[in-house]
Every structure is written in structure tokens, then in C-alpha cells.
Amino acid sequence: MNTLMISEHVIPLDKEGYLQNLNDWNPDVAVALAQMIGITLIPAHWEILNAIRNFYQSYDLSPSQRPFVKYIANTLGAEKGRSIYLMKLFPESPAKLAARIAGLPRPSNCF
């Protein structure tokens, strides 16, 4: 089992690096999860992370790529709801990486 150490708290992660307990998430955990994959969070990341957490609260699931992009476009504007914009912030698989850093479960339809 993988773990993350934040201020002397051991936070268990699954084999892919997602939180095992969603209640362990906080901004410090997000920073540490992002650092694990080489991302330094900037305000643009936080805007997306807050949006995906709102999606999860509304629908009780982590969105796969298409719904994620559409939700971002609808909530933050068309310029931010583009795959290219999201790929710059969360390379390779924006929905998976954003969900992971936001402390959410792995999207079920993402490879």
C-alpha cells in the first residue's frame, strides 16, 4: 500500500495514487499529490480542482474526460473547457489527474 505523509499524518493511497479515504483530502494533500506527479499547483489548477470537486458533490462520481471538459466549459467558460487548455495543466489525462489531485475516486471510464 502506498502512503503520503502530511504533517506527521499518514494518508493511505491506492496502487494508482488515489486517496483511499476521500475525507483525507485538504489543500496540503492536493499539493503533495500534485508534487508526486511533477505538477506545481498554480491558481489555474485550483480553479479546475475546485470545479471537479463541485462536480463530484453534485453527481457523486468523478467525470470521465468528455463530461469533465463539458462541465469545465459550462462552469468556467469555453476557453477553459478545451482539452488543450486542460492538457497543459494536467498532462496526458486531465480528468484522471485532476480527480487524483482533487482527492476524488478514479473516473471509471478513463484508461
C-alpha positions in Angstrom: 0.0 0.0 0.0 1.2 3.5 -0.9 1.1 6.3 1.6 1.5 10.0 1.7 2.9 11.8 4.8 1.5 15.2 5.5 2.4 17.0 8.8 3.0 13.6 10.6 -0.3 12.2 9.3 -0.1 9.0 7.2 -2.6 9.1 4.4 -3.2 5.8 2.6 -3.3 5.7 -1.2 -4.4 3.0 -3.5 -2.0 1.4 -6.0 -2.6 4.2 -8.6 -2.1 7.0 -6.1 -5.7 8.0 -5.4 -6.8 8.6 -1.8 -8.3 5.6 -0.1 -10.4 7.8 2.1 -11.9 10.9 0.4 -12.1 12.7 3.8 -8.3 12.8 4.0 -8.2 15.5 1.3 -7.3 19.1 2.0 -5.2 21.6 0.1 -2.0 20.4 1.6 -2.8 16.9 0.4 -3.5 18.3 -3.1 -0.2 20.0 -3.2 1.6 16.8 -2.1 -0.4 14.6 -4.6 0.5 17.1 -7.4 4.1 17.1 -6.5 4.2 13.3 -6.6 3.4 13.6 -10.4 5.6 16.6 -11.1 2.9 19.3 -11.0 3.3 22.6 -9.1 -0.2 23.9 -8.4 -1.0 27.5 -9.6 -4.3 29.3 -9.4 -5.4 27.9 -12.8 -5.0 24.4 -11.3 -7.0 25.3 -8.2 -9.9 26.7 -10.3 -10.1 23.3 -12.1 -9.7 21.3 -8.9 -12.5 23.2 -7.2 -14.7 22.7 -10.2 -14.2 19.0 -10.3 -14.8 18.7 -6.6 -18.1 20.6 -7.1 -19.0 18.1 -9.9 -18.3 15.2 -7.6 -20.5 16.8 -4.9 -23.3 17.3 -7.3 -23.2 13.9 -9.1 -21.4 11.6 -6.7 -18.9 10.5 -9.3 -15.7 11.6 -10.9 -16.2 12.6 -14.5 -14.5 10.9 -17.4 -12.8 13.1 -20.0 -15.8 14.3 -22.1 -18.1 15.2 -19.2 -15.2 16.8 -17.4 -14.4 19.1 -20.4 -18.0 19.9 -20.9 -18.5 20.7 -17.2 -15.5 23.0 -17.2 -16.7 24.8 -20.3 -20.2 25.3 -18.8 -18.9 26.5 -15.4 -15.6 28.3 -16.2 -16.1 29.3 -19.8 -15.4 27.8 -23.2 -11.7 28.9 -23.3 -11.0 26.8 -20.2 -13.3 23.9 -21.3 -10.9 22.9 -24.0 -8.9 19.7 -23.9 -5.8 21.6 -25.0 -6.1 24.0 -22.0 -6.7 21.2 -19.6 -3.8 19.1 -21.0 -1.4 21.9 -20.3 -2.5 21.9 -16.7 -2.9 18.1 -16.3 -0.8 16.3 -18.9 -1.8 13.1 -20.6 -5.2 12.5 -18.9 -6.7 15.7 -17.4 -9.8 14.0 -15.9 -7.7 11.3 -14.2 -5.0 13.7 -12.9 -7.4 16.4 -11.7 -9.6 13.8 -9.9 -6.5 12.3 -8.3 -5.1 15.7 -7.1 -8.7 16.8 -6.0 -8.9 13.7 -3.8 -11.6 12.0 -5.8 -12.0 8.4 -6.9 -10.5 7.4 -10.3 -13.0 8.2 -13.1 -14.4 4.8 -14.1 -14.3 5.4 -17.9 -10.8 6.7 -18.1 -8.0 4.4 -19.3 
